[in-house]
Amino acid sequence: MTFSRGVWYMVVSVFFFSCMGLMVKLVAHIPSTQVVFFRSAISFLLSFWLLKRQGVSVWGVHRKHLILRGLCGAVALILFYETLQKIPLASAVTIGFLAPIFTTILGIFIVKEQVKPVQWLFFLLAFVGVVMVQGFDPRVQWFYLTIGIIATFFSGLAQSFIRKINTQEHPLVIIFYFPLITTPLSGAYSFFHWVPPQGWDWAILIAIGLLTQFAQFFMTKSIQLEELSKVSIIRYLSIVYALIFGYIFFDETYSILAYAGMGLAILGVVANVWYKQNLSKKPKNIKVL
C-alpha cells in the first residue's frame, strides 16, 4: 500500500507532537503559560530565520486568517498544556481527540464542507468516550476536562483557518504567525508568575520548542496537501505513544472502563474519517446519508 506525502507528513508530525507532550509533562512544576512562552519564543526565532533564509515575506497575504489562526492556536496551546500537566498523559491526549471533530463541524462555516447526518452519531460516540475517561478515572477532574474540551474547540478553529488558507501561504508563514501572537501574550503573563528553570529544565524547555517546530511544519504541510478528514485519523497514533510514555515515565495505568472510553473516542473519530473517505469515492449522482 502506497501512502501520499500528506499522510507521511502527518505520521512524522504525530511522533514529534507525542514527544513534545512527554516533555511538557516532565516540567509540570513550571507553569503551563511559561512553558508555552519558551516553546513560542524558540519557534518564533526559527521560523523568522528560515523565512528570511528562503527569501519569503514573514507577513504573508491573508493576514486576517493568519492572525485568527494564531490567536486560536495560542488559547488552545495554553489550555492543552495545562491539562497535560495536571491529568494523566493518555487522558489529556484522549480529550484532544475531539479537536478533529470540532474542525469538521467548524468546517461547515469556515471552509464550506458538508457534514452528513450519520456523522453526528460518530461525534456523539467520541464525546461519550471522552466523558467515560473522566467518569472512570478519578484523576481527571471536571474542571480540567472542561479546559481540555475548550482547548480542542480552539484547536479545531485554528486548523480550520489553516485549511481556509490552504496552499495560498508558505507553511512557515502560517507557523510564524502562531509564535508571533503567542510569544508576547504568554511572555506578559509569565513575567509576573516566573518560576526559574533548574538544571535539566532548560534542556527540556528547548527540546519542547524544537520538537514543536518540526511537528508544526509537517502538520501544516499535511493539512495543506490533504483533506482534514483523511489525515486526521493518523493523529490517533498519539494515544499509543501516550500510553507507553505514561507507563514508563509516570507509572500511569487505567481501569478497563477508562480504556473502553478511550477506545470509544477513537472509534467515533475513526468512523467519521472512514465515512468521509468512502463518501468522497462515491459518484456525484448517488444519494448517501
LOMIVEX-386554 format. One record per residue: x, y, z of N, C-alpha, C in turn. Coordinates in steps of 0.02 Angstrom, whole numbers, plus 50000, padded with zeros to 5 digits. Layout:
# LOMIVEX-386554
XYZXYZXYZ/...
END
This chain:
# LOMIVEX-386554
500424994150000500005000050000500445006250000/500285010949955500675017049949500305022849981/500645026550023500345032350055500605038750024/500185043850024500365050249995500845053950041/501155059150014501605063250055501235066350114/500615068550102500225071550155500125066950214/500025060450200499935055550253500575054650292/501135053950256501775053050290501965059150331/501805065050307501935071150345501575070950412/500955068550412500575068250474500855062950521/501095057450495501395052250537501995055050575/502425058650539503015061650570502805066950621/502295070850603502055076150648501805073150713/501425067750710501155064550771501705062250817/502225059350789502785057050830503115062750867/503255068250832503565073950864503105077150916/502465077550901501995080350950501955076051013/501985069451004501955064851061502565065751106/503145066451076503755067651115503715074351150/503415079351117503335085851148502885085451209/502335081551204501885080751260502235077651320/502665072851307503055069751361503495074951395/503815079151356504255084351385503865089251428/503265091251404502845095851443502675092751511/502535086351510502355082851572502955082551620/503555082151592504155081651633504315088151670/504035093851646504155100251680503485102851708/503115098351739502455100251767502515105251824/503125105951852503225110651907503295117851882/503335118651816503375125351786502695127051757/502425133051770501755134951744501695133751669/501115131351648501005129651578501105135651532/500895141651555500975147551513501705149251502/502125147951552502835149151545503145144051496/502915137851499503145132851451502955134851380/502345137451373502125139951308502565145551283/502775149851329503215155451311503875152951282/504185148051315504815145351290504715142151221/504185138251215504035135051152503945140151097/503555145351110503385150351060503995154551041/504395156351091504995160451077505475156751031/505585150351044506025146351002505735145750932/505095144350927504755143750862504785150250824/504715155950860504745162450828505425163550795/505955162250832506625163350806506785158850747/506595152450753506735147650699506335149350636/505695150950645505265152550588505505158850552/505675163950592505915170250563506555169150524/507025165250552507665163850520507565160050455/507135154850456507015150750397506665154750342/506195158950361505845163050311506325167950278/506755171150318507235175850290507735172150245/507935166250266508415162350228508135160450159/507475159050157507155157050095506885163050056/506975169050083506755174950048506005175750044/505645173050093504915173350095504695178850145/504225182950125503975188150170503645185050231/503815187550291503555184750352502815186550363/502575191650327501905194250341501365190650302/501525187350248501025183750210500535188350176/500005185450148499495189150112498825189150148/498615183350172497965182650205498035183850280/498175190050297498365191750366497785190750415/497175192050393496605191150438496565184050463/496595179250417496545172250435497175169850472/497745172750455498365170850489498335173150562/498075179050574498015181650643497515177550683/496955175850651496445171750685496725164850701/497115161950655497425155550668497905156050728/498285161550731498745162550786498405163350853/497875167350855497505168450917497185162050943/496855158450898496515152250918497025147050940/497595146750905498115142050923498415143650991/498475150051006498765152051071498325149751128/497675150951123497205148851175497205141351182/497185137851126497175130551127497795127651160/498375130451144499005127851170499075128751245/498915134751269498975136151341498515131451381/497905130651358497425126351394497625118951389/497875116951331498075109951322498675108251366/499165112751370499735111451413499525110951487/499015114851505498765114451573498485107551589/498115104651542497845097951552498395092751551/498895093651508499455088951506499805088551573/499875094151606500245094351669499835092051728/499175092451723498755091151782498395084451782/498335081051725497995074651723498445069551687/498295063051692498705058051659498785059351584/499365057551558499545059251489499045056551438/498865050151443498415047251394497715050251398/497505052251458496845055451467496835062251432/497375066051440497415072551407497415071751331/497775066751307497795065551235497105063451209/496755059351248496085057151228495605063051221/495635067651268495215073651263495395077551200/496025077751184496245081151124495975078151060/495735071851064495455068651005494825072150979/494525076251021493925079850999494085085450950/494715087450944494905092950901494695091850828/494825085950798494615085050729493855085250720/493485083350773492765083650769492545090950765/492835095050809492675102250806492895105150739/493465102650713493695105050648493185103550594/492915097450595492425095550545491795099650551/491555100650613490945104550624491055111850604/491615114650625491755121650608491885122450533/492095116950501492215117150429491575118650390/491005117350420490365118950388490325126450374/490575130350421490515137650417491125140950387/491715137950398492335141350378492565139250308/492555132850293492785130450228492225127250187/491605127950211491015125750174491005118250159/491285114250205491245106950198490585104450224/490355098850197489715095950217489805090750271/489325090450317489295085250369488645081550361/488675075050349488075070950340487775069050407/487125067450409486785065850473487125060250513/487355055050479487655049450515488305051450551/488635056750526489255058950558489125061550628/488535064350641488385066850707488365061150758/488175055150735488195049350779488915047650798/489365048050749490075046850763490345051950812/490145058250804490365063550850490125062050921/489505059750927489215058150993489605052451025/489785047350986490165041751013490835044151042/491175048451004491825050951027491755055051091/491235059151094491145063351153490965059051214/490555054051204490375049551259491005045851284/491445044051238492065040751257492495045151301/492545051451284492935056151324492635056951394/491975057451397491625057951462491745051751503/491765045851471491895039551507492585039651539/493075042351503493755042751530493745046851594/493385052351593493335056551653492965052951709/492415049751690491985046551741492305040651775/492745037151739493055031051767493785032051785/494015038251785494695039751807494655045651855/494685044251921494615049551971495165054851968/495705053451931496245058351925496055063951876/495515062951838495305068051789494705071751818/494825077851841494295081951870493895085351814/493265086851830492825090151782493115096851758/493455100251803493745106751785494245106051728/494695101051733495195100151682494905096851619/494375092851627494025090251569493735096051528/493425100851563493135106651529493665110851495/494225111951529494775115651499495035112051436/495085105551441495315101551384494855102151324/494195101951337493705102451283493735109351250/493805114551292493865121351264494495121851221/495025118651244495655118651205495555115351137/495185109751135495075106351072494635110551025/494175114351054493755118651012494175123850977/494625127151014495045132250984495565129150937/495775123050952496215119550906495865118150840/495235116150845494835115050785494765121350743/494665126950777494625133350743495285134950706/495835133950741496485135450712496615131250650/496445124750653496545120350596496075122050539/495485124250554495025126350502495285132350464/495595137050500495885142850467496485140950423/496855135850445497405133350404497125130550339/496585126750345496265123850287495975129250241/495725134550272495445140150233495995143450192/496575144250221497135147250186497395142450132/497385135950148497595130650103498315131750081/498465131150017499145131849992499305139049970/498885143749989498985150649968499535154250008/499765151150061500305154050101500855148750111/501455151150117502015146650133501885143650202/502005137150212501865134050277502235137350335/502835139950322503205143250376502895149850396/502545153150348502195159350365501615157750412/501255152350398500705150350441500965148650511/501525145150514501825143450578502065149750614/502355154450577502645160450606502125164650643/501525165050616501025169250648500805166550716/500905160050726500725157150791501175159750847/501835159150841502265162050895502265169650894/502135172650836502105179950833501585182750881/501045179050889500505181150934500585178151003/500775171851005500815168251069501385170651114/501955172351084502535174251124502405180351169/502155185951141502025191751185501475190451236/500965186651216500415185251263500655181051322/500985175551307501225171151361501805174351399/502205178451364502765181751397502535186851449/502005190651432501745195651478501495192451542/501145186851535500885183351594501455180251634/501935177251599502485173851633502925178751672/502965184951649503375189951683503165190851756/502515190251769502255191151838502185184551876/502305178851842502235172351875502825167851859/503415170751857504005167151834504245162051885/504385155951861504695150751902505365149051869/505925150451902506585149251871506705141851855/506855140151793507015133251774507665131151808/507715124751825508305122151858508595116251819/509255116051813509595110251784509335108251716/509075101951713508835099151650508215102551624/507895106651665507295110351642507445114251578/508045117251576508225121351518508245117151454/508565111251459508615106851401507925104451378/507495102851427506825100551410506415106051377/506465112051403506085117651375506315119251304/506965118851292507215119951225506985114351178/506995108151204506765102451164506025103151145/505625105751190504915106951176504845111551116/505235116951116505205121751061505425118650995/505965114850995506215111750934505735106450908/505495102150952505035096850931504395099850902/504165105150933503555108450910503645111350840/504225114350828504355117350763504315112150708/504635106450719504615101150669503905098350661/503565097250718502895094450716502405099150680/502445105650695502015110550663502125110850588/502755110550568502915110950497502605105150459/502705098950484502455093150449501685092750453/501385095050508500665095250513500365100150462/500665106050458500425111050411500475108650339/501045105550321501125102850254500595097450240/500455093350290499965088050281499265090850269/499075095750310498405098750304498335102450237/498875105350214498855108850150498765104050091/499055098050097499055093450041498465088650041/498155087450099497615082650104497015085650139/496425082650127495835084650164495925082850238/495675087150282495745085950354495455079150373/494895077350343494565071050361494985064950344/495445065650296495845059950276496475059050318/496765064350342497385063750380497275064050456/496685066150476496565066850548496595060150584/496435054650550496445048050581497145046250606/497655048650572498335046950590498525049750658/498195055150678498355058350742498215053650801/497815048450790497635044050845498165038850861/498715039050822499305035250843499585038150909/499425044350923499695047650982499465044251047/498895040951046498665037551108499125031751125/499405028551074499875023051086500505025751119/500775031151093501355034251123501215036651194/500615039651204500435042351269500395036851321/500095031251303500035025551349500725022851367/501165022251317501835019651329502245024551371/502255030951352502625035951389502365036651460/501695036751467501395037451533501575031751580/501595025751553501755019851595502495019851614/502935021251565503655020951577503895026551623/503675032651609503955038451645503555040551707/502895039051707502485041551762502085035951797/502205029751778501865024051809501105024851805/500855027251750500135028451741499795022151713/499275019951748498865014351724498135016451728/497695012551695496995014451691496555008351704/495925009651722495445004351730495195001951662/494874996151660494614993451598494104998251567/493685001251609493165005751583493485012251555/494025014551585494365020351558494665018751490/494965012851484495215010651419494645010151368/494065007851391493485007251347493275014151322/493305019051367493145025851347493625028551294/494265027151303494755029151252494595025851186/494435019451189494275015751128493655018451093/493155020351133492545023051104492665029851071/493085033851103493255040351075493615039551008/494085034851006494445033450944493975030650891/493525026150911493045023150865492615028450831/492375033250871491945038450844492285042650792/492915044450805493275048750758493505044750697/493745038650708493965034550652493385032850606/492805031550635492205030050595492025036050551/492095042050579491955048050540492445048750482/493085047550495493585048050442493455042850388/493315036650409493175031350361492575033050318/492055035750349491445037550313491595043050262/491975048050282492145053550238492565051150178/493025046550191493445044050138493025040150086/492575036050110492155032150065491645036650029/491415041750064490945046450034491245050049974/491885051849982492225055549928492335051249866/492295044549874492395040049817491755038649779/491165040349808490535038849776490405043749719/490095041349665489905045849610489435051249635/489455056949603489055062649625488305061449622/488075056849577487365055949570487065050649617/487475047949662487235043049710487065046549774/486465045549800486255048749861486485044749921/486795048049969487025044850030486735048450090/486825045450149486565048550209486895055150221/
END
